[in-house]
Every structure is written in C-alpha cells, then in structure tokens.
Amino acid sequence: MHAMNDAVPAKHPPAAADQGGRRWRRPPGRLARRFLSGVLLALAGAHAALAGEFPDKPVTIISPFAPGGADLFLRIVAPKLGEQLGQPVVIENVPGAGGILGAERVMHAPPDGYTLLFAPSSVTVTAKFLSANVRFDILKDFTPISLMHETPQVLFVPGDLPVNSVAELIHYAKQRPGKLAYGSAGIGSVMQFNAELFKMESGTDILHVPFKGISPMNTEILGGRVAMGFSTLASVAPFAKAGKLKVLAALDARRLPFLPDTPAITETLPGFRTVGTWSSLLGPAGMPKAIQERLTRAMSAVLAMPDVKRSYDLNYGLIIAGSPADLTRRLQSEIAQTTRIADTAGIRAE
C-alpha cells in the first residue's frame, strides 16, 4: 500500500508563480488599498497645510504698465489685500510692449502664489491684435484668480458737432459716407474694436485715425479734426464737464450710475456688445488650488469693503468681483467677440 499524502492543498496560489513561462501576481489586497488611502490622505493633508501656511512672505503683483493711470485701482486694493493675507503686497511696474513684458514675467514665475499679474483687458483680450509678438495663451498659461473692476467707456464727439444723440450721429455719418473719422489709441486698441463694432451695427462708413495713446486722440477730437471717439469716462469727464466734448452714450447694456441721464448705447443699437476695459488678477499656470482659493477669498473680501467702493466711485470705476470661473467665462466671451470683430474689420497686429 502506498502512504496517503496528508498535505492540505493551498487555498490560494503563491504571490507569484510560473505558468507556461508567464509570471502573474495576486491583485492588490486590503494592505495595498490601505497604503493607497494613506498616500491620498497625506497628499490632502499637505495640500491643506500649504494653504494654511500661504503666504509666509510678501506677495508681488506685477503691473505691466508704467506707474499711474492703469494701476490706479490696483493701488487702492493692494494694501487691503495685504491686510487680508497677513503679508505685504508689493506692486512692481514692468512696462513694455503694451503690457506683454509684464505678462511674460508672471507666466515664467513659479506658480507658488507669490508673483501675480494685474491684468487689464488690453493684455488679456486684445494684446494679440496690438502686437504680433505675443507668446502666451491667456487661457492656458495663467491661473485665474479674480475679476476686479471695470472702467466704463463712453461715445463722445466735439462740443460743436451738430449732433446730440447716437441716432443723430448715425444720420449725420450716413449723409457723409467715408468723410468722418473716429480716433483711437492705436491699432488693436479696445477703442478701435468698439468703433468698428459701432460701424457694423449702425451701417456707417467712418474712417479710422489711430494715435499713440489717449491724450493725443482727445486733443484732436477737442480740436474738431476728428469727429468722434470711444474712451473711458475718466479720460473724457473733465472735458465734458467744461462743455468741450459731448458724451452721447455709455458703452454698456444699461445706464451708468455716474451718468444716469445719458442713454446706454444699446438703447439705440440693441445688438451692441461692448468690448470692455476691465481688469483681473492672474497667476502663473499650475498654481495649487488651495493657494488660488486663498487669493480669491482675500480679493473678494477687499472688493466688498465700503471704503474701496467709495474710492472706485470717485475715480469712475465699477467693481466686478467674480470667481475664477466667472473670469474664465468672461475671457472666453470677449476673446470670441474681438476675434469676430477683427475678422470682419480686418484688424491685424502690426
């Protein structure tokens, strides 16, 4: 008789075995799952700790223009943003190439929340029409943090031009096709986009005279050598109050609180969708979400302060606080709008 084999067969194969020259491994069990859960919890904890520690040194906001003018509202906000963050907020002006140099500086900065971009729409929306040297994609190369404010625009004419409304201006222009001119701060400027949109919506034929900035444009319109312009209310208000210029409409879907008796342009041209002059706060792409959210909360708190609103009101500014998602939607909308106008009007970067 042969002895019986008392060995109990294994219930499970070994962790690794050779079957036909192929090796296989047991699927991860509870130990592996526990390890993975531990890793995820550790990462989540590190993420939260990162937000809790930020910032532990001063934050720099790059203003891509020379001091004064464009960064007026930033200088109202920056000290209060520092109070919210518990660290100083320093403004560094990096002018050049219509704001492109400052934007590129932030694009290449570490995405740690310590280098941010004060971003007017001339940089985020129309820069590619101002210069052929734009090397960034505003939607891909930056992290949206917050909408900030808008500087409302108006349609204005010389004080002695014999029109007193948008309808009268359209009639006047149609009687003189190709003989009137509008001024702008340069090819690809927001002013040119709004003027070309006006031509499209009104069916008028008006020439374009580009200038190197707002001041020389206003000088020529004041002198009556250019018939009309589109600019910020802040740049026009002193001349309008003196009766040297006439404001015919606010470039908005509704009347401005600063000009309650002046019609919105949509009251005459319902399809007019203004290309805005507005600003936002951005960071480099790849910023951790916890830091992005910390900055967004801080900016929202600042823009909700009554004294900040009063300062904005005194300088013809409108607060348009909004989330990163709101900012992204507005960028997408206005980029599509300006692209459509540029294609129709033949606006190309020089």
C-alpha angles and dihedrals in degrees: 000000000000119000113251118241107245095188115124112229115245112256093214132033118248119274089260129017139169114242115171092336093306124114122214134183134213113258114257112281134200092295092058092046091051090050092051092048089051092053092050092049091049091051091048090050092050090049091053092045090052091056091045093053096043120134109026095154137030119301119224123212114197114217106199094211138060117279116282130036107033096040097045093110093042089060089054092051104037100074092048092047087055090054090053093049096042092233133084117269111216123200115216118187114216105174126181144103094025093302096314096113093055092047092051090050090059093041090060096042122105109272093236098116096252097102116051136170127235096212122196116193089251085071101035100039114016104026093100089060093048096053137017089213098075106132101178137078106220092207096048106030099050140053114233113230110164147335110241119180148327128227104212120230133216140199110237141174136191114287093245098048105117096237130093104179142036090253091053091048091052091049091047092050094047089055088055107040112189093000102091123071135203124209129225138177090250145307111312093018121139088248092060091050093052092045092050089047088052090053092049094048096042099039093233130145108223127160125235122233110184120203133189097254142337098284097061090044092053091047092057093045091048088053091052093240090117118042104214147359145189117222145135117296090234092062094046103037098085092053093043091052089052091051093244094116132031120220107213101178146357112242094233141094089250138026117281121246087231092054107031093161095050115089122239111245090241089067086073101022107033093183095057110120107185121228097227135224100222140138139221142178120250138174134197118288115269098040112159111257093234091059092044090053092047091055093044092053092048093050092046090054092051095049090051093059114112094220091054090053090050091053091049092049092053089056098042094254128145120209112228102176113181144157126264088262091052090050093050092050092051092049091050092048097048094042088055091046095050092045090054092049092045092051092050097043097037095240110172133171115257 
